[in-house]
Amino acid sequence: MTADPDLVPEPYLFRGEWRYRAVPAWHAMVQRTALAAAHHLDRWHTQLAGPAFEVFSNAGFRLRTAPETAVRIPLAVVRGWYPTLQSDWVPAKPLVAVEVMVGPTRYGDLYDWVDEYLACGIPLVWVLYPNWRLITTHRPGESARGLDARGTLAGGPELPGFSCPVADLFR
């Protein structure tokens, strides 16, 4: 079997272990941006007193059963610790879901996902736009809030004590 030149290995963080899967080459910017966010979240997490949160990359979540909503989220933070988790499916709902907007994803699709995450009870969604060095934050019942590279991303009540210069996510 020959390697497909249009595919690249994408590292992802799963239970503190970096793994790889083949993805289309246009995912390189998604990969870089998600890894930068994962790095900041992981650094914040290690400064906490105990294992109160876990950071998952490219993990699956069953957000609700009726209607069935099962998704793979590029980056998510979950309350709790899952030492016996044996699959890529996490048995909890994220506190924060992170999407990265690049490549062929259409804005309508992206915002359908954001609306679905919020409708399923995820309290905070970040959408990162590497081409514009911009982040939008979304919360249920509130207008989206945009932050450019001069701003600071804060975790709010979901991620107490987390903050990160927006510019750090797009280097």
CYANA upper distance limits for C-alpha pairs under 8 A (distance plus 0.5 A):
  3 ALA  CA      7 LEU  CA      8.36
  6 ASP  CA     24 PRO  CA      6.29
  6 ASP  CA     25 ALA  CA      5.95
  7 LEU  CA     22 ALA  CA      6.26
  7 LEU  CA     23 VAL  CA      5.70
  7 LEU  CA     24 PRO  CA      4.98
  7 LEU  CA     25 ALA  CA      5.62
  8 VAL  CA     22 ALA  CA      5.86
  8 VAL  CA     23 VAL  CA      6.04
  8 VAL  CA     24 PRO  CA      6.68
  8 VAL  CA     25 ALA  CA      5.85
  8 VAL  CA     28 ALA  CA      8.39
  9 PRO  CA     20 TYR  CA      6.28
  9 PRO  CA     21 ARG  CA      5.87
  9 PRO  CA     22 ALA  CA      5.05
  9 PRO  CA     23 VAL  CA      6.83
 10 GLU  CA     20 TYR  CA      5.70
 10 GLU  CA     21 ARG  CA      5.84
 10 GLU  CA     22 ALA  CA      6.51
 10 GLU  CA     23 VAL  CA      6.84
 10 GLU  CA     27 HIS  CA      8.42
 10 GLU  CA     28 ALA  CA      8.12
 10 GLU  CA     31 GLN  CA      7.00
 11 PRO  CA     18 TRP  CA      6.61
 11 PRO  CA     19 ARG  CA      5.83
 11 PRO  CA     20 TYR  CA      4.86
 11 PRO  CA     21 ARG  CA      7.24
 11 PRO  CA     31 GLN  CA      7.88
 12 TYR  CA     18 TRP  CA      5.99
 12 TYR  CA     19 ARG  CA      5.88
 12 TYR  CA     20 TYR  CA      6.65
 12 TYR  CA     35 LEU  CA      8.15
 12 TYR  CA     57 SER  CA      5.91
 12 TYR  CA     58 ASN  CA      6.94
 13 LEU  CA     17 GLU  CA      6.12
 13 LEU  CA     18 TRP  CA      5.18
 13 LEU  CA     19 ARG  CA      6.94
 13 LEU  CA     38 ALA  CA      8.36
 13 LEU  CA     55 VAL  CA      8.25
 13 LEU  CA     56 PHE  CA      6.50
 13 LEU  CA     57 SER  CA      5.51
 13 LEU  CA     58 ASN  CA      8.14
 14 PHE  CA     18 TRP  CA      6.79
 14 PHE  CA     19 ARG  CA      7.55
 14 PHE  CA     55 VAL  CA      8.36
 14 PHE  CA     56 PHE  CA      6.02
 14 PHE  CA     57 SER  CA      6.57
 14 PHE  CA     58 ASN  CA      8.35
 14 PHE  CA     59 ALA  CA      7.95
 14 PHE  CA     88 ASP  CA      8.14
 15 ARG  CA     54 GLU  CA      8.01
 15 ARG  CA     55 VAL  CA      8.01
 15 ARG  CA     56 PHE  CA      7.22
 23 VAL  CA     27 HIS  CA      7.22
 26 TRP  CA     30 VAL  CA      8.49
 26 TRP  CA    103 GLY  CA      6.56
 27 HIS  CA     31 GLN  CA      6.50
 27 HIS  CA    102 VAL  CA      8.29
 27 HIS  CA    103 GLY  CA      7.80
 28 ALA  CA     32 ARG  CA      6.74
 29 MET  CA     33 THR  CA      6.56
 29 MET  CA    102 VAL  CA      7.73
 29 MET  CA    130 PRO  CA      7.78
 30 VAL  CA     34 ALA  CA      6.40
 30 VAL  CA    100 VAL  CA      6.29
 30 VAL  CA    101 MET  CA      8.00
 30 VAL  CA    102 VAL  CA      7.22
 31 GLN  CA     35 LEU  CA      6.45
 32 ARG  CA     36 ALA  CA      6.68
 33 THR  CA     37 ALA  CA      6.85
 33 THR  CA    100 VAL  CA      7.84
 33 THR  CA    128 LEU  CA      8.26
 33 THR  CA    130 PRO  CA      7.44
 33 THR  CA    169 LEU  CA      6.44
 33 THR  CA    170 PHE  CA      6.70
 34 ALA  CA     38 ALA  CA      6.51
 34 ALA  CA     57 SER  CA      8.50
 34 ALA  CA     74 PRO  CA      7.50
 34 ALA  CA     75 LEU  CA      7.11
 34 ALA  CA     98 VAL  CA      8.47
 34 ALA  CA    100 VAL  CA      7.67
 35 LEU  CA     39 HIS  CA      6.49
 36 ALA  CA     40 HIS  CA      7.00
 36 ALA  CA    168 ASP  CA      7.89
 36 ALA  CA    169 LEU  CA      5.72
 36 ALA  CA    170 PHE  CA      8.07
 37 ALA  CA     41 LEU  CA      6.68
 37 ALA  CA    169 LEU  CA      6.42
 38 ALA  CA     42 ASP  CA      6.33
 38 ALA  CA     55 VAL  CA      7.65
 38 ALA  CA     57 SER  CA      8.17
 38 ALA  CA     75 LEU  CA      7.68
 39 HIS  CA     43 ARG  CA      6.57
 40 HIS  CA     44 TRP  CA      6.70
 40 HIS  CA    164 CYS  CA      7.45
 41 LEU  CA     45 HIS  CA      6.53
 41 LEU  CA     55 VAL  CA      7.57
 41 LEU  CA    162 PHE  CA      8.01
 42 ASP  CA     46 THR  CA      6.69
 42 ASP  CA     55 VAL  CA      7.26
 43 ARG  CA     47 GLN  CA      7.20
 44 TRP  CA     48 LEU  CA      7.50
 44 TRP  CA    161 GLY  CA      8.29
 44 TRP  CA    162 PHE  CA      6.59
 45 HIS  CA     51 PRO  CA      8.39
 45 HIS  CA     53 PHE  CA      7.37
 45 HIS  CA     54 GLU  CA      8.17
 48 LEU  CA     52 ALA  CA      8.16
 51 PRO  CA     80 GLY  CA      7.24
 51 PRO  CA     81 TRP  CA      6.43
 52 ALA  CA     79 ARG  CA      6.40
 52 ALA  CA     80 GLY  CA      5.40
 52 ALA  CA     81 TRP  CA      6.91
 53 PHE  CA     77 VAL  CA      7.20
 53 PHE  CA     78 VAL  CA      6.03
 53 PHE  CA     79 ARG  CA      4.89
 53 PHE  CA     80 GLY  CA      5.36
 53 PHE  CA     81 TRP  CA      6.60
 54 GLU  CA     77 VAL  CA      6.24
 54 GLU  CA     78 VAL  CA      5.85
 54 GLU  CA     79 ARG  CA      6.99
 54 GLU  CA     80 GLY  CA      7.02
 54 GLU  CA     81 TRP  CA      6.50
 54 GLU  CA     82 TYR  CA      8.35
 55 VAL  CA     75 LEU  CA      7.79
 55 VAL  CA     76 ALA  CA      6.37
 55 VAL  CA     77 VAL  CA      5.10
 55 VAL  CA     78 VAL  CA      7.02
 56 PHE  CA     75 LEU  CA      6.22
 56 PHE  CA     76 ALA  CA      5.76
 56 PHE  CA     77 VAL  CA      6.77
 56 PHE  CA     78 VAL  CA      8.28
 57 SER  CA     73 ILE  CA      7.54
 57 SER  CA     74 PRO  CA      5.83
 57 SER  CA     75 LEU  CA      4.78
 57 SER  CA     76 ALA  CA      6.83
 58 ASN  CA     72 ARG  CA      6.35
 58 ASN  CA     73 ILE  CA      5.85
 58 ASN  CA     74 PRO  CA      4.95
 58 ASN  CA     75 LEU  CA      6.52
 59 ALA  CA     72 ARG  CA      5.91
 59 ALA  CA     73 ILE  CA      6.45
 59 ALA  CA     74 PRO  CA      7.64
 59 ALA  CA     75 LEU  CA      8.04
 59 ALA  CA     76 ALA  CA      8.36
 59 ALA  CA     88 ASP  CA      5.72
 59 ALA  CA     89 TRP  CA      6.42
 59 ALA  CA     90 VAL  CA      7.30
 60 GLY  CA     70 ALA  CA      7.41
 60 GLY  CA     71 VAL  CA      5.97
 60 GLY  CA     72 ARG  CA      4.73
 60 GLY  CA     73 ILE  CA      6.98
 60 GLY  CA     88 ASP  CA      6.40
 60 GLY  CA     89 TRP  CA      4.91
 60 GLY  CA     90 VAL  CA      6.56
 61 PHE  CA     70 ALA  CA      6.00
 61 PHE  CA     71 VAL  CA      5.91
 61 PHE  CA     72 ARG  CA      6.80
 61 PHE  CA     73 ILE  CA      8.12
 61 PHE  CA     89 TRP  CA      6.20
 61 PHE  CA     90 VAL  CA      5.97
 61 PHE  CA     91 PRO  CA      7.36
 61 PHE  CA     92 ALA  CA      7.58
 61 PHE  CA     93 LYS  CA      7.28
 62 ARG  CA     68 GLU  CA      8.13
 62 ARG  CA     69 THR  CA      6.31
 62 ARG  CA     70 ALA  CA      4.69
 62 ARG  CA     71 VAL  CA      7.04
 62 ARG  CA     89 TRP  CA      8.27
 62 ARG  CA     90 VAL  CA      8.21
 62 ARG  CA     91 PRO  CA      7.76
 62 ARG  CA     92 ALA  CA      8.25
 62 ARG  CA     93 LYS  CA      7.99
 63 LEU  CA     68 GLU  CA      8.18
 63 LEU  CA     69 THR  CA      5.84
 63 LEU  CA     70 ALA  CA      6.35
 63 LEU  CA     71 VAL  CA      8.01
 63 LEU  CA     93 LYS  CA      6.65
 63 LEU  CA    117 TYR  CA      8.33
 63 LEU  CA    120 CYS  CA      6.41
 63 LEU  CA    121 GLY  CA      8.42
 64 ARG  CA     68 GLU  CA      6.07
 64 ARG  CA     69 THR  CA      5.74
 64 ARG  CA     70 ALA  CA      7.85
 64 ARG  CA    120 CYS  CA      6.97
 65 THR  CA     69 THR  CA      6.88
 73 ILE  CA     97 ALA  CA      7.22
 73 ILE  CA     98 VAL  CA      7.51
 73 ILE  CA     99 GLU  CA      7.51
 74 PRO  CA     97 ALA  CA      8.38
 74 PRO  CA     98 VAL  CA      6.81
 74 PRO  CA     99 GLU  CA      6.47
 74 PRO  CA    100 VAL  CA      8.08
 75 LEU  CA     97 ALA  CA      6.60
 75 LEU  CA     98 VAL  CA      5.55
 75 LEU  CA     99 GLU  CA      7.49
 76 ALA  CA     94 PRO  CA      6.40
 76 ALA  CA     95 LEU  CA      7.95
 76 ALA  CA     96 VAL  CA      6.03
 76 ALA  CA     97 ALA  CA      5.04
 76 ALA  CA     98 VAL  CA      6.46
 77 VAL  CA     94 PRO  CA      5.97
 77 VAL  CA     95 LEU  CA      6.22
 77 VAL  CA     96 VAL  CA      5.71
 77 VAL  CA     97 ALA  CA      7.26
 78 VAL  CA     92 ALA  CA      7.39
 78 VAL  CA     93 LYS  CA      7.08
 78 VAL  CA     94 PRO  CA      5.04
 78 VAL  CA     95 LEU  CA      5.93
 78 VAL  CA     96 VAL  CA      7.71
 79 ARG  CA     94 PRO  CA      7.79
 79 ARG  CA     95 LEU  CA      7.28
 85 LEU  CA     90 VAL  CA      7.93
 93 LYS  CA    121 GLY  CA      8.38
 93 LYS  CA    122 ILE  CA      7.37
 94 PRO  CA    122 ILE  CA      6.49
 95 LEU  CA    122 ILE  CA      6.16
 95 LEU  CA    123 PRO  CA      6.38
 95 LEU  CA    124 LEU  CA      6.86
 95 LEU  CA    158 GLU  CA      6.68
 96 VAL  CA    122 ILE  CA      7.04
 96 VAL  CA    123 PRO  CA      7.17
 96 VAL  CA    124 LEU  CA      5.36
 96 VAL  CA    125 VAL  CA      6.03
 96 VAL  CA    126 TRP  CA      7.87
 96 VAL  CA    158 GLU  CA      7.91
 97 ALA  CA    117 TYR  CA      8.32
 97 ALA  CA    122 ILE  CA      7.79
 97 ALA  CA    124 LEU  CA      7.09
 97 ALA  CA    125 VAL  CA      5.32
 97 ALA  CA    126 TRP  CA      6.81
 98 VAL  CA    125 VAL  CA      6.32
 98 VAL  CA    126 TRP  CA      5.27
 98 VAL  CA    127 VAL  CA      6.35
 98 VAL  CA    128 LEU  CA      7.95
 99 GLU  CA    125 VAL  CA      8.22
 99 GLU  CA    126 TRP  CA      6.83
 99 GLU  CA    127 VAL  CA      5.33
 99 GLU  CA    128 LEU  CA      6.77
100 VAL  CA    127 VAL  CA      6.15
100 VAL  CA    128 LEU  CA      5.22
100 VAL  CA    129 TYR  CA      6.60
100 VAL  CA    130 PRO  CA      8.09
101 MET  CA    105 THR  CA      7.25
101 MET  CA    110 LEU  CA      8.09
101 MET  CA    127 VAL  CA      7.40
101 MET  CA    128 LEU  CA      6.60
101 MET  CA    129 TYR  CA      5.68
101 MET  CA    130 PRO  CA      7.80
102 VAL  CA    129 TYR  CA      7.42
102 VAL  CA    130 PRO  CA      7.77
102 VAL  CA    131 ASN  CA      7.93
105 THR  CA    109 ASP  CA      7.32
105 THR  CA    110 LEU  CA      7.37
106 ARG  CA    110 LEU  CA      6.82
107 TYR  CA    111 TYR  CA      6.62
108 GLY  CA    112 ASP  CA      6.60
109 ASP  CA    113 TRP  CA      6.82
110 LEU  CA    114 VAL  CA      6.83
111 TYR  CA    115 ASP  CA      6.48
112 ASP  CA    116 GLU  CA      6.59
113 TRP  CA    117 TYR  CA      6.61
114 VAL  CA    118 LEU  CA      6.77
114 VAL  CA    125 VAL  CA      7.34
114 VAL  CA    138 HIS  CA      8.24
115 ASP  CA    119 ALA  CA      6.52
116 GLU  CA    120 CYS  CA      6.55
117 TYR  CA    121 GLY  CA      7.06
117 TYR  CA    122 ILE  CA      6.02
117 TYR  CA    125 VAL  CA      8.08
118 LEU  CA    122 ILE  CA      5.58
118 LEU  CA    123 PRO  CA      6.87
118 LEU  CA    124 LEU  CA      7.98
118 LEU  CA    125 VAL  CA      8.12
118 LEU  CA    139 ARG  CA      7.40
118 LEU  CA    140 PRO  CA      6.16
119 ALA  CA    140 PRO  CA      8.09
123 PRO  CA    139 ARG  CA      6.23
123 PRO  CA    140 PRO  CA      6.97
123 PRO  CA    158 GLU  CA      8.21
124 LEU  CA    137 THR  CA      7.52
124 LEU  CA    138 HIS  CA      6.28
124 LEU  CA    139 ARG  CA      5.58
124 LEU  CA    140 PRO  CA      8.23
124 LEU  CA    158 GLU  CA      8.14
125 VAL  CA    137 THR  CA      6.26
125 VAL  CA    138 HIS  CA      5.55
125 VAL  CA    139 ARG  CA      7.16
126 TRP  CA    135 ILE  CA      7.15
126 TRP  CA    136 THR  CA      6.27
126 TRP  CA    137 THR  CA      5.15
126 TRP  CA    138 HIS  CA      6.88
127 VAL  CA    135 ILE  CA      6.05
127 VAL  CA    136 THR  CA      5.73
127 VAL  CA    137 THR  CA      7.00
128 LEU  CA    133 ARG  CA      8.13
128 LEU  CA    134 LEU  CA      6.60
128 LEU  CA    135 ILE  CA      5.03
128 LEU  CA    136 THR  CA      7.18
129 TYR  CA    133 ARG  CA      6.26
129 TYR  CA    134 LEU  CA      5.65
129 TYR  CA    135 ILE  CA      6.51
130 PRO  CA    134 LEU  CA      7.15
130 PRO  CA    170 PHE  CA      6.50
133 ARG  CA    148 ASP  CA      6.63
133 ARG  CA    149 ALA  CA      6.17
133 ARG  CA    166 VAL  CA      8.20
133 ARG  CA    167 ALA  CA      7.54
133 ARG  CA    170 PHE  CA      6.60
134 LEU  CA    146 GLY  CA      7.43
134 LEU  CA    147 LEU  CA      6.19
134 LEU  CA    148 ASP  CA      5.02
134 LEU  CA    149 ALA  CA      6.78
134 LEU  CA    166 VAL  CA      8.05
135 ILE  CA    146 GLY  CA      6.18
135 ILE  CA    147 LEU  CA      5.67
135 ILE  CA    148 ASP  CA      6.97
135 ILE  CA    166 VAL  CA      8.03
136 THR  CA    144 ALA  CA      6.67
136 THR  CA    145 ARG  CA      5.81
136 THR  CA    146 GLY  CA      4.81
136 THR  CA    147 LEU  CA      6.70
137 THR  CA    144 ALA  CA      6.11
137 THR  CA    145 ARG  CA      5.69
137 THR  CA    146 GLY  CA      6.98
138 HIS  CA    142 GLU  CA      7.59
138 HIS  CA    143 SER  CA      7.46
138 HIS  CA    144 ALA  CA      5.38
138 HIS  CA    145 ARG  CA      7.22
139 ARG  CA    143 SER  CA      7.97
139 ARG  CA    144 ALA  CA      7.75
147 LEU  CA    151 GLY  CA      6.08
147 LEU  CA    152 THR  CA      7.92
147 LEU  CA    153 LEU  CA      7.96
147 LEU  CA    166 VAL  CA      7.83
148 ASP  CA    166 VAL  CA      7.21
148 ASP  CA    167 ALA  CA      8.34
149 ALA  CA    165 PRO  CA      7.92
149 ALA  CA    166 VAL  CA      5.43
149 ALA  CA    167 ALA  CA      4.94
150 ARG  CA    165 PRO  CA      7.93
150 ARG  CA    166 VAL  CA      7.19
150 ARG  CA    167 ALA  CA      7.16
151 GLY  CA    165 PRO  CA      6.68
151 GLY  CA    166 VAL  CA      6.18
151 GLY  CA    167 ALA  CA      8.21
152 THR  CA    163 SER  CA      7.03
152 THR  CA    164 CYS  CA      6.03
152 THR  CA    165 PRO  CA      4.83
152 THR  CA    166 VAL  CA      5.84
153 LEU  CA    163 SER  CA      5.89
153 LEU  CA    164 CYS  CA      5.67
153 LEU  CA    165 PRO  CA      6.58
153 LEU  CA    166 VAL  CA      6.42
154 ALA  CA    159 LEU  CA      8.50
154 ALA  CA    161 GLY  CA      8.27
154 ALA  CA    162 PHE  CA      6.17
154 ALA  CA    163 SER  CA      4.78
154 ALA  CA    164 CYS  CA      7.09
155 GLY  CA    159 LEU  CA      4.94
155 GLY  CA    160 PRO  CA      6.54
155 GLY  CA    161 GLY  CA      7.36
155 GLY  CA    162 PHE  CA      5.42
155 GLY  CA    163 SER  CA      6.65
156 GLY  CA    160 PRO  CA      6.42
156 GLY  CA    161 GLY  CA      8.23
156 GLY  CA    162 PHE  CA      8.08
164 CYS  CA    168 ASP  CA      7.68
165 PRO  CA    169 LEU  CA      8.01
166 VAL  CA    170 PHE  CA      7.85
167 ALA  CA    171 ARG  CA      7.33
